[in-house]
Amino acid sequence: MKTSKLILPLIFAVVIVIMYFTYFAQTGEIGSFSKFSPGSEINQSIIVEIVKSKGFERDANGNIISFYARDKNNVEAKVTSHEPIVTEIIDAEVVEVFGHMHDNTLNASKVTVIK
Protein backbone atom coordinates (compact mmCIF):
# COMPACT_ATOMS: atom_id res chain seq x y z
CA MET A 1 0.00 0.00 0.00
CA LYS A 2 2.76 2.44 0.84
CA THR A 3 4.45 2.03 -2.52
CA SER A 4 1.21 2.79 -4.36
CA LYS A 5 0.96 6.11 -2.47
CA LEU A 6 4.48 7.04 -3.65
CA ILE A 7 3.94 6.24 -7.32
CA LEU A 8 1.60 9.15 -8.10
CA PRO A 9 3.86 11.85 -6.58
CA LEU A 10 6.86 10.27 -8.29
CA ILE A 11 5.11 10.35 -11.68
CA PHE A 12 4.10 13.96 -11.06
CA ALA A 13 7.70 14.92 -10.23
CA VAL A 14 9.04 13.20 -13.35
CA VAL A 15 6.51 15.05 -15.54
CA ILE A 16 7.53 18.39 -13.98
CA VAL A 17 11.24 17.68 -14.61
CA ILE A 18 10.59 16.68 -18.22
CA MET A 19 8.51 19.82 -18.81
CA TYR A 20 11.24 22.00 -17.33
CA PHE A 21 14.01 20.59 -19.51
CA THR A 22 11.82 20.58 -22.60
CA TYR A 23 10.27 24.03 -22.40
CA PHE A 24 12.11 26.22 -19.93
CA ALA A 25 15.77 25.25 -19.91
CA GLN A 26 18.20 27.24 -22.05
CA THR A 27 19.18 25.59 -25.26
CA GLY A 28 22.20 27.78 -25.94
CA GLU A 29 21.07 28.27 -29.54
CA ILE A 30 21.33 31.69 -31.12
CA GLY A 31 17.88 33.28 -31.36
CA SER A 32 16.22 35.56 -33.90
CA PHE A 33 15.32 39.24 -33.55
CA SER A 34 12.20 38.53 -35.62
CA LYS A 35 10.43 37.23 -32.49
CA PHE A 36 10.40 40.78 -31.08
CA SER A 37 7.52 43.11 -31.94
CA PRO A 38 8.92 46.56 -32.79
CA GLY A 39 7.70 49.18 -30.34
CA SER A 40 6.50 46.59 -27.82
CA GLU A 41 7.36 47.13 -24.17
CA ILE A 42 7.28 43.41 -23.39
CA ASN A 43 10.71 42.12 -22.36
CA GLN A 44 11.87 38.85 -23.87
CA SER A 45 15.02 36.80 -23.67
CA ILE A 46 17.28 36.12 -26.67
CA ILE A 47 20.72 34.57 -27.10
CA VAL A 48 22.92 36.49 -29.56
CA GLU A 49 26.51 36.74 -30.77
CA ILE A 50 28.53 39.87 -30.03
CA VAL A 51 29.80 41.85 -33.04
CA LYS A 52 33.21 42.81 -31.66
CA SER A 53 34.29 44.60 -34.83
CA LYS A 54 31.84 47.43 -34.04
CA GLY A 55 33.24 47.92 -30.53
CA PHE A 56 31.55 48.90 -27.29
CA GLU A 57 30.06 52.29 -26.43
CA ARG A 58 30.95 53.66 -23.02
CA ASP A 59 29.54 56.36 -20.78
CA ALA A 60 31.50 59.23 -19.18
CA ASN A 61 32.65 56.91 -16.37
CA GLY A 62 34.02 54.30 -18.78
CA ASN A 63 31.21 51.78 -18.19
CA ILE A 64 29.96 49.79 -21.19
CA ILE A 65 26.43 50.90 -22.09
CA SER A 66 25.94 49.48 -25.60
CA PHE A 67 27.26 47.02 -28.17
CA TYR A 68 26.15 45.37 -31.39
CA ALA A 69 24.74 41.84 -31.56
CA ARG A 70 23.97 39.39 -34.39
CA ASP A 71 21.17 36.83 -34.45
CA LYS A 72 21.01 33.47 -36.24
CA ASN A 73 19.87 35.18 -39.47
CA ASN A 74 22.93 37.50 -39.47
CA VAL A 75 20.70 40.47 -38.60
CA GLU A 76 22.56 43.01 -36.49
CA ALA A 77 21.02 45.24 -33.85
CA LYS A 78 22.39 47.67 -31.32
CA VAL A 79 21.94 46.57 -27.69
CA THR A 80 21.71 49.41 -25.17
CA SER A 81 21.30 49.47 -21.41
CA HIS A 82 20.59 52.22 -18.91
CA GLU A 83 22.67 50.30 -16.37
CA PRO A 84 26.36 49.50 -16.98
CA ILE A 85 26.92 46.16 -18.71
CA VAL A 86 29.36 43.73 -17.06
CA THR A 87 32.95 44.15 -18.29
CA GLU A 88 33.23 40.38 -18.92
CA ILE A 89 31.31 41.05 -22.13
CA ILE A 90 34.54 42.23 -23.78
CA ASP A 91 35.86 38.64 -23.80
CA ALA A 92 32.47 37.00 -24.46
CA GLU A 93 31.25 35.60 -27.77
CA VAL A 94 27.62 34.80 -26.90
CA VAL A 95 25.31 36.57 -24.45
CA GLU A 96 21.72 36.32 -23.32
CA VAL A 97 19.86 39.62 -23.48
CA PHE A 98 16.57 40.28 -21.70
CA GLY A 99 14.81 43.32 -23.11
CA HIS A 100 12.55 44.78 -25.79
CA MET A 101 12.99 46.25 -29.30
CA HIS A 102 12.54 49.81 -30.50
CA ASP A 103 13.24 50.06 -34.24
CA ASN A 104 16.65 48.36 -34.67
CA THR A 105 17.74 48.83 -31.04
CA LEU A 106 17.30 46.23 -28.30
CA ASN A 107 16.84 47.97 -24.94
CA ALA A 108 18.27 45.54 -22.43
CA SER A 109 17.31 45.32 -18.80
CA LYS A 110 19.74 42.41 -18.25
CA VAL A 111 22.75 41.04 -20.13
CA THR A 112 24.26 37.67 -19.12
CA VAL A 113 27.46 36.18 -20.56
CA ILE A 114 26.88 32.67 -21.92
CA LYS A 115 30.19 31.88 -23.66
Secondary structure, DSSP 8 states (H G I E B T S, - for coil): -HHHHHHHHHHHHHHHHHHIIIIIS-------GGGS-TT----EEEEEEE-GGG-EEE-TTS-EEEEEEE-TT--EEEEEEEEEE-GGGGT-SEEEEEEEEETTEEEEEEEEE--
